[in-house]
Structures are given as structure tokens and as C-alpha cells.
Amino acid sequence: MNRAVWFQTSPEGAKAVGTLHHFVTKSTGLPNLLTHLVFLRVSQINGCAHCIDIHTRDLLAEGMSVEKLVLIPVWRETQHLFSERERAALAWSEEVTLVSETHACDEAYAAALAVFGEKDLVDLTLTIAAMNAINRMGVSFRMKPRAQA
């Protein structure tokens, strides 16, 4: 079944989501590599093929090695490959994306706050929220990845 092209069907809605995306990619001060790492991990959790494709390409363009890239889903087992800030961002991304299960527990919040500080943690959480919103649109309306066989 073909589904609506959501950003054409609701251009004002797409503009609102785009404004948040623009803010988190241009105005937070978080490094591009960290932002795309968060975007990819959130998209992996949510199963958004379109976004996984995009942010995999973004991380490669930012210079992340293929070896590190493929281990993102199992980053806890390969922590030595990720900086303290990357590990904290990945952990908080999982905590917030799975909020119905985790309830953004105090321990996870304290751990993320210790690494990021208040302002960067709010910006990181906005980044996570933006990608969760986009993933929900991408999955719900079956946005296709650019990848070819």
C-alpha cells in the first residue's frame, strides 16, 4: 500500500519539524559527528531505514571509520572505540528514545549531566527528540532509503 508523502501532504507540519531539525544541527554547538551519531543510534532503535541510511552516510562523510560505525548498536561492548562524550550521548539517546521503558531515570540523567552540563544536555535531548519525531514520520509513512542493491 502506498502511503502519504507526509511532507507534501502537510507542508506546515514538515516546516515545524524542519525548524527543530535545523536548530539541533545548526544552533546547539554540539559537534556534527556527535549529532549524527545520536541521529543514527536513535534511528537504529526506532527502525527507520531512511534515517539509518542518511546518518550512516553523514558519519562516513564526517570521517568515522566503517569499523566503528558498524559497532554502534553494540557500543557498550566496544566502549574503547568511543569517547566519554560519545558514550554518554549514546546512553542518554537510548534512555530518552526508550522513555516508556526507562522513564529517563535519575541515574541516567545524573550520568549524562556529569558529562554534558545542563545546557548541552538540554540541547542533546532536543536532538534526540527531533530524531524521534522524524523517525516516527519516516517509519509511519514508509520513507525509502537511498541505498541500492
N, C-alpha and C positions, 0 to 999 in steps of 0.2 A: 504494500500500500504506500502510495506517495503521501508524504506529509507536507504541511505548510512550510514554506521558506520564511521562517519566523521574522527575520529582519526586514523582509519585504512586506510581509503582512502587517507588521506593527513597527513602522519606522520610528515612531516616537519612543516606543519601548526599547528598540535597538539603540537609539540615541542615548537613552538613560543608562543602559548597560555599558555602552561605549564610553560614556563620560567617566564612569567609575574605572573602567579598564585603563583609559587614558591617564587618569590620576595616579593609579598604582604603578604604571610603567614610566611615567614622566616626572612625577612630583614628590615621591616619597623619600628619595635619597637612598633607597635600598639598591645595591648593585644589580645590574641587569642579569648577571649569572644567577644570583640568588633568587631573583624574581622568577626567572624561567624555571629554576629548579623547583620552586614551590608550585608554579603552574603545572609542571609535569607531574609531580607527585600527587597533587590533588586530582588531576585528570586521570591518573592511573587508578586511584581509589574509586573514582566515580565511573570508570569505564568509558570515557569519552574518546573514541577513536580519532575524531577530528582534532581535538586539542592535544592528544598524545602525539600525533603526527607533527603538528605545528611546533610544539615546545621541545620535542626531540631535535628537530631541525634548528631551533633557536639556540639550544645548548651546544650543539655541534658548532654553530656559527660563532658562539662566544668562546670556543676553544676547549670545551670539555672533551675529554678523551672518550672514545667508544667504550673502553674498558670500564670506566667509572659510570658512564651513562647507563649501561645495561644492568648495573648493580644497584641502581636507585631503589627498586622495590624491596631489596634486601639490605638496605643501608645499615641496619642495626648489626648485621653480621659482618659488615665490611667497614666499620667505623673509621678505621685507619685511613681510608681514602677521602674522608670528608672532614672539613674543618669544624671547629667547635660551633661556629655560627651556622654552618650548613646543617649540622646535626640538630641543633636547636630549632632551626626553621623547619626541618623535616618532621621532627617530633611534634611541634606545635601545629603544623599543617595537618597531620594525622589526627591530632586531638580535636581540632576545630572542624575538620571535614566529617569526622565521625561523632559529632557532638551529641547525637541522640543516644549514643552508647557511653561516651566518656563524660558528658556534662562539663567539659572543659575544667577538669578537676584542679583543685588548688595546687597540688604538687606540680602538675604540668605547667600551670600558669607561672608559678614561682621559678621553675627551671628556665622557662623562656624569658621571663623578665630579667633574670640574673645575667643573661647573655645579651639581650637586646635593649634593655632600658624601656621606659614607659612609652615614649614617642615612637620608637622603631617597632615596638611590639604592637601598638595600635595600627601602624602602617602595614606591618606584616599580616595582621589579622584582616585588614581591609583587602589586602592582596589575595588572601585565602578565600575570603567571602566573594570577591569578584570572580575568581575562577570557578568557585562552586556554582554561582549563578549562571555563568557561561556554559559550564558543563551540563547543567540541567536543561538548558535550551538545546545544546548540541545533541545530547542523548535523546531527549523527548522528540525532537524533530529530525533525528537521524542524519545529522550533517556528516557528509562523507569526508574521509581523509584524502589528501592529495596523492598519497602513496600509490604506486603502480606495481603490478606483479612483475 
